[in-house]
Amino acid sequence: MAKAITETDKTVKQKKGSPAASTQLYLDIAEIKDNVVILKNGGLRAILQTTSINFNLKSEEEQNAIIYAYQNFLNSIDFPVQIVIHSRKLDVDKYIENTRATGEKNENMLLKKQTIEYCEYIQKLVEYADIMEKKFYVVVPYDPYRVQDLNMFSKFMRNISAGDSIDGIKRRHKEFEELNKNLTQRVNTVKAGLEACNLRIAQLTTPQLIELFYQIYNPETARNEKIEDLSKIDIENL
């Protein structure tokens, strides 16, 4: 006789036979909302994008000031942060599209021809020279105490469990508001510390987070199939 399956035993799973769906089951990310990445274990992650500094071009006095400010930043936090450098092929499609549209409207035939030739040159240059761009991110975490207190074995077993239980989803939604308040405090601390280093900091919004992970997990597809304008999509009802 088959074992009865209670409501708490149910597991949220994608249909079998779909490679894409089965891959999604093994991602740590449960959902993204309110500019925050929510993990399946209930932890929250805010991602800040930051500018960079060419340290070697600074004077000795400026270098010492930056080092001192960064030291103060490290001393001001009592939680871990992750610094990520994301390298990808330079995407100039939008720039070329706008430039070409401007050239098409030009009544001067010579300038119109030169603009179109310029667009073609830039497109070929990026394609054949394989020009890369780097973006810098700081990941700020906040985990519920039930996750922080897990031992190494419990964390390992949780990571290899692909399913996401209904109880887990309900618990995440119940805890979200309180955890997000604590996460916001950490984000403000990190922003203040890095801005003191003369860096510009911006927290990624929900559409930006979705686009970032789409590009990370689908690098080739993202080049040819641009993600839609998420500001025009009702994400909650997808």
Buried (B, 14 or more C-beta within 10 A) or exposed (E): EEEEEEEEEEEEEEEEEEEEEBEEBEEEBBBBBEBBBBBBBBBBBBBBBBEEBEEEEBEEEEBEBBEEBBEEBEEEEEEEBEEEEEEBBBBBEEBBEEBBEEBEEBEEEEEBEEBBEBBEEBBEEBEEEEEEEEBBBBBBBBBBEEBEEBEEEEEEEEEEEBEBBEEBBEBBEEBBEEBBEBBBEBBEBBBEBBBBBEBEBEBBBBBBBBBBBBBEEEEEEBEEEEBEEBEEEEEEEE
